[in-house]
Amino acid sequence: MANIKDLKKKIKSTKSTLKITQAMKLVSAAKLAKAQQAIVSARPYAEELEQTIKTAASLVTGYEHDFLKEDENHQHAALLVISSDKGLCGGYNTQLIKRVRSFLKESDKDLKVFFIGKKAKQVISKEINTGELFTFTKNEPTFLEVEEVATQLSELFKTGEIGSLHIAYNTFYSAMSFDPTIKQLLPLSLPESEKNKLREQFPLDFKYEPSATEILNTTIPEAYNSMIYTSILNAQAAEHGSRMSAMESASKNCKEAIRELTIRMNKLRQAAITTELIEVVSGAESLNG
């Protein structure tokens, strides 16, 4: 059973931990505000651009682009997993890794997995065909840095080394909510059923200025790069939100632990005082005899 001295040490240690968790919570809250603003600003443009490109490419006849080539019989594919470099962020990495494992199990392709962020690679590297770990000069990569990664991965698709490219990340919804997501990046096309629906929805022949080829040749690579960049923004916002929530819970647990330890220490102290008083009274009575 712990004595008063041991309990004092535990209380002191827990108070030090509380200071750390509260500081980390404040830092994550500040980073979340910035990351949330970035993803809220970028997401509508990226989603609309992606859908517009897929729609236009489905409706234009006779158009071909490297990013639209489909080969369902190709046995090789790639997956880019965006996790965090640091821990202490609740279920952020755990849930993403669980989703990735499920995807790997369900896929009938020979998958090569690339990474942004160390945590996922540390956990599943022995289970998979591991590709490169992409790093950046800062925690928040610039669009140009992301474009370099996107180009490196798209070259695998262009050269026929892989038949499809997917990305796994946590989609940000709020500080308390995110969803592990896996989506296809390449080929940047729609299923045939959706193409037929679009052709029924837009039976007219659109006029393009400049030509449809020039427009799509410019915007398709932009849409592809934007999809990866937006995924990284989603992942960053979700990471900061998850870490802020985790540190808030840790702070509450620290406060509760300090309260319980203090009560135990006070009870032991009270018992010790009571014992001393009994000894004094007993000694006095024996002297009075």
C-alpha positions as CSV (number, residue, x, y, z in Angstrom):
1,M,0.0,0.0,0.0
2,A,1.3,3.4,-1.0
3,N,2.4,5.8,1.8
4,I,2.0,9.5,1.9
5,K,5.4,10.2,0.4
6,D,4.7,7.9,-2.6
7,L,1.3,9.6,-3.1
8,K,2.9,13.0,-3.1
9,K,5.4,11.9,-5.8
10,K,2.5,10.6,-7.9
11,I,0.5,13.8,-7.5
12,K,3.6,15.9,-8.5
13,S,4.2,13.7,-11.5
14,T,0.6,13.8,-12.6
15,K,0.5,17.6,-12.3
16,S,3.6,17.8,-14.6
17,T,1.8,15.5,-17.1
18,L,-1.3,17.8,-16.9
19,K,0.8,20.8,-17.8
20,I,2.1,19.0,-20.9
21,T,-1.3,17.8,-22.1
22,Q,-2.9,21.2,-21.6
23,A,-0.1,22.8,-23.5
24,M,-0.4,20.3,-26.4
25,K,-4.1,20.9,-26.5
26,L,-3.6,24.6,-26.9
27,V,-1.0,24.1,-29.6
28,S,-3.2,21.6,-31.5
29,A,-6.2,24.0,-31.2
30,A,-4.2,26.8,-32.8
31,K,-3.0,24.5,-35.6
32,L,-6.5,23.2,-36.1
33,A,-7.9,26.6,-36.7
34,K,-5.4,27.2,-39.5
35,A,-5.8,23.8,-41.0
36,Q,-9.6,23.9,-40.9
37,Q,-9.6,27.2,-42.7
38,A,-7.3,25.8,-45.4
39,I,-9.4,22.7,-46.0
40,V,-12.8,24.5,-45.9
41,S,-11.4,26.9,-48.5
42,A,-9.9,24.3,-50.8
43,R,-12.4,21.5,-50.6
44,P,-15.3,23.0,-52.7
45,Y,-13.0,23.9,-55.5
46,A,-11.3,20.6,-55.6
47,E,-14.5,18.5,-55.5
48,E,-16.2,20.6,-58.1
49,L,-13.1,20.5,-60.4
50,E,-12.9,16.7,-60.0
51,Q,-16.5,16.2,-60.9
52,T,-16.4,18.7,-63.8
53,I,-13.4,17.0,-65.3
54,K,-14.9,13.5,-65.0
55,T,-18.2,14.8,-66.5
56,A,-16.5,16.6,-69.4
57,A,-14.2,13.7,-70.2
58,S,-17.2,11.3,-70.3
59,L,-19.1,13.5,-72.7
60,V,-16.4,14.4,-75.1
61,T,-16.1,11.8,-77.9
62,G,-12.8,10.6,-79.2
63,Y,-10.7,12.3,-76.4
64,E,-7.8,10.4,-74.8
65,H,-5.5,11.3,-72.0
66,D,-2.9,9.2,-70.0
67,F,-4.8,9.8,-66.8
68,L,-8.0,8.4,-68.2
69,K,-6.7,5.1,-69.6
70,E,-8.4,2.1,-67.9
71,D,-7.0,-1.4,-67.7
72,E,-9.0,-3.6,-65.3
73,N,-6.9,-6.6,-66.1
74,H,-3.7,-4.9,-64.9
75,Q,-2.5,-6.8,-61.8
76,H,-0.4,-4.0,-60.2
77,A,-1.7,-1.0,-58.3
78,A,-0.4,1.6,-55.8
79,L,-1.7,3.1,-52.6
80,L,-0.6,6.3,-51.0
81,V,-1.3,6.3,-47.3
82,I,-1.3,9.7,-45.4
83,S,-0.8,9.2,-41.7
84,S,0.9,11.3,-39.0
85,D,4.6,11.6,-38.0
86,K,3.8,11.8,-34.3
87,G,1.5,10.0,-31.9
88,L,-0.7,11.1,-29.1
89,C,-3.6,11.8,-31.5
90,G,-6.2,9.3,-30.3
91,G,-7.6,6.9,-32.9
92,Y,-6.3,8.9,-35.9
93,N,-3.7,6.4,-37.1
94,T,-5.4,3.3,-35.7
95,Q,-8.6,3.8,-37.6
96,L,-6.8,4.7,-40.8
97,I,-4.6,1.6,-40.6
98,K,-7.6,-0.6,-39.9
99,R,-9.2,0.8,-43.1
100,V,-6.0,0.3,-45.1
101,R,-5.7,-3.4,-43.9
102,S,-9.3,-4.0,-44.9
103,F,-8.6,-2.5,-48.4
104,L,-5.5,-4.6,-48.8
105,K,-7.4,-7.7,-47.9
106,E,-10.3,-7.0,-50.3
107,S,-8.1,-6.0,-53.2
108,D,-7.2,-8.6,-55.9
109,K,-4.3,-6.5,-57.1
110,D,-0.6,-6.6,-56.3
111,L,-0.4,-3.4,-54.3
112,K,2.6,-1.3,-53.6
113,V,2.1,1.1,-50.7
114,F,3.7,4.5,-50.5
115,F,3.5,6.8,-47.4
116,I,3.3,10.3,-46.2
117,G,3.8,10.2,-42.4
118,K,5.8,7.6,-40.5
119,K,3.2,6.1,-38.2
120,A,1.3,3.9,-40.7
121,K,4.5,2.6,-42.2
122,Q,5.9,1.6,-38.8
123,V,2.9,-0.5,-38.1
124,I,2.2,-2.3,-41.5
125,S,5.5,-2.2,-43.3
126,K,6.2,-5.9,-42.7
127,E,2.7,-6.9,-44.0
128,I,3.0,-5.2,-47.5
129,N,5.1,-4.4,-50.5
130,T,6.5,-1.1,-49.2
131,G,7.2,1.8,-51.4
132,E,8.8,5.2,-50.7
133,L,8.2,7.4,-47.6
134,F,7.7,10.9,-48.9
135,T,9.0,13.7,-46.6
136,F,8.8,17.5,-46.8
137,T,10.8,20.4,-45.4
138,K,8.0,21.4,-43.1
139,N,5.1,19.6,-41.5
140,E,2.7,21.5,-43.9
141,P,3.9,20.9,-47.5
142,T,3.5,23.5,-50.2
143,F,1.5,22.8,-53.3
144,L,4.7,22.5,-55.3
145,E,6.1,19.8,-53.0
146,V,2.9,17.9,-53.2
147,E,3.0,18.3,-57.0
148,E,6.4,16.6,-57.1
149,V,5.0,13.6,-55.2
150,A,2.0,13.5,-57.5
151,T,4.2,13.6,-60.6
152,Q,6.4,10.7,-59.2
153,L,3.4,8.6,-58.6
154,S,1.6,9.4,-61.9
155,E,4.8,8.4,-63.8
156,L,4.2,4.8,-62.5
157,F,0.7,5.0,-64.1
158,K,1.8,6.5,-67.3
159,T,4.6,4.0,-67.9
160,G,2.2,1.1,-67.2
161,E,4.0,-0.1,-64.1
162,I,0.7,0.2,-62.2
163,G,-2.9,0.1,-63.5
164,S,-4.5,2.2,-60.8
165,L,-3.5,4.6,-58.0
166,H,-5.4,5.0,-54.8
167,I,-5.1,7.3,-51.8
168,A,-5.9,6.6,-48.1
169,Y,-6.4,9.5,-45.6
170,N,-8.7,10.7,-42.9
171,T,-11.4,13.0,-44.2
172,F,-12.0,16.0,-41.8
173,Y,-15.5,16.9,-40.7
174,S,-15.0,18.6,-37.3
175,A,-12.6,18.7,-34.4
176,M,-14.4,15.6,-33.0
177,S,-15.2,13.8,-36.3
178,F,-13.1,12.3,-39.1
179,D,-13.6,9.3,-41.4
180,P,-10.9,7.0,-42.8
181,T,-11.3,7.2,-46.6
182,I,-9.8,5.4,-49.6
183,K,-10.5,6.8,-53.1
184,Q,-9.2,6.2,-56.6
185,L,-6.9,8.9,-58.0
186,L,-6.0,7.2,-61.4
187,P,-7.5,6.5,-63.8
188,L,-9.4,9.7,-63.4
189,S,-12.6,8.4,-64.9
190,L,-16.1,7.3,-64.0
191,P,-17.7,3.9,-64.2
192,E,-19.5,3.1,-67.4
193,S,-22.9,3.2,-65.7
194,E,-22.3,6.8,-64.5
195,K,-21.0,7.8,-67.9
196,N,-24.3,6.5,-69.5
197,K,-26.3,8.5,-66.9
198,L,-24.4,11.7,-67.8
199,R,-24.9,11.1,-71.5
200,E,-28.7,10.8,-70.8
201,Q,-28.6,13.9,-68.6
202,F,-26.6,16.0,-71.1
203,P,-27.7,14.9,-74.6
204,L,-26.5,18.2,-76.1
205,D,-23.2,18.7,-77.8
206,F,-21.3,21.3,-75.8
207,K,-19.3,24.1,-77.4
208,Y,-15.8,24.6,-76.0
209,E,-13.5,27.7,-76.2
210,P,-10.7,26.9,-76.6
211,S,-11.1,23.3,-77.8
212,A,-12.2,20.5,-75.4
213,T,-8.8,18.9,-75.9
214,E,-6.9,22.0,-74.8
215,I,-9.1,22.5,-71.8
216,L,-8.9,18.9,-70.6
217,N,-5.2,18.6,-71.3
218,T,-4.7,21.5,-68.9
219,T,-7.3,20.8,-66.2
220,I,-7.0,17.0,-65.8
221,P,-3.4,17.2,-64.3
222,E,-4.5,20.1,-62.2
223,A,-7.5,18.1,-60.9
224,Y,-5.2,15.2,-60.1
225,N,-2.7,17.3,-58.2
226,S,-5.6,19.1,-56.4
227,M,-7.0,15.8,-55.2
228,I,-3.8,14.8,-53.5
229,Y,-3.2,18.3,-52.0
230,T,-6.8,18.4,-50.7
231,S,-6.4,14.9,-49.2
232,I,-3.3,16.1,-47.3
233,L,-5.2,19.2,-46.0
234,N,-8.0,16.9,-44.9
235,A,-5.5,14.6,-43.1
236,Q,-3.7,17.5,-41.4
237,A,-6.9,19.0,-40.1
238,A,-8.2,15.6,-38.9
239,E,-4.8,15.0,-37.1
240,H,-4.9,18.3,-35.2
241,G,-8.5,17.9,-34.3
242,S,-7.9,14.3,-33.1
243,R,-4.9,15.3,-31.1
244,M,-6.7,18.2,-29.5
245,S,-9.5,15.9,-28.4
246,A,-7.1,13.3,-27.1
247,M,-5.2,15.9,-25.1
248,E,-8.4,17.3,-23.7
249,S,-9.4,13.8,-22.5
250,A,-5.9,13.2,-21.1
251,S,-6.2,16.5,-19.2
252,K,-9.5,15.5,-17.7
253,N,-8.0,12.1,-16.7
254,C,-5.1,13.8,-15.1
255,K,-7.3,16.1,-13.0
256,E,-9.4,13.1,-11.9
257,A,-6.3,11.2,-11.0
258,I,-4.9,14.1,-9.0
259,R,-8.3,14.4,-7.1
260,E,-8.3,10.7,-6.3
261,L,-4.7,10.7,-5.2
262,T,-5.2,13.8,-3.0
263,I,-8.2,12.1,-1.3
264,R,-6.2,9.0,-0.6
265,M,-3.3,11.0,0.7
266,N,-5.6,13.1,3.0
267,K,-7.2,9.9,4.3
268,L,-3.8,8.4,5.1
269,R,-2.7,11.7,6.8
270,Q,-5.9,11.8,8.8
271,A,-5.4,8.2,9.9
272,A,-1.9,8.9,10.9
273,I,-3.0,11.9,13.0
274,T,-5.8,9.9,14.6
275,T,-3.3,7.1,15.5
276,E,-0.9,9.6,17.0
277,L,-3.7,11.2,19.1
278,I,-4.8,7.8,20.3
279,E,-1.2,7.0,21.3
280,V,-0.9,10.3,23.2
281,V,-4.3,9.9,25.0
282,S,-3.4,6.3,25.8
283,G,0.0,7.3,27.2
284,A,-1.6,10.1,29.3
285,E,-4.2,7.7,30.8
286,S,-1.5,5.1,31.6
287,L,0.5,7.8,33.5
288,N,-2.6,8.9,35.4
289,G,-3.0,5.3,36.2
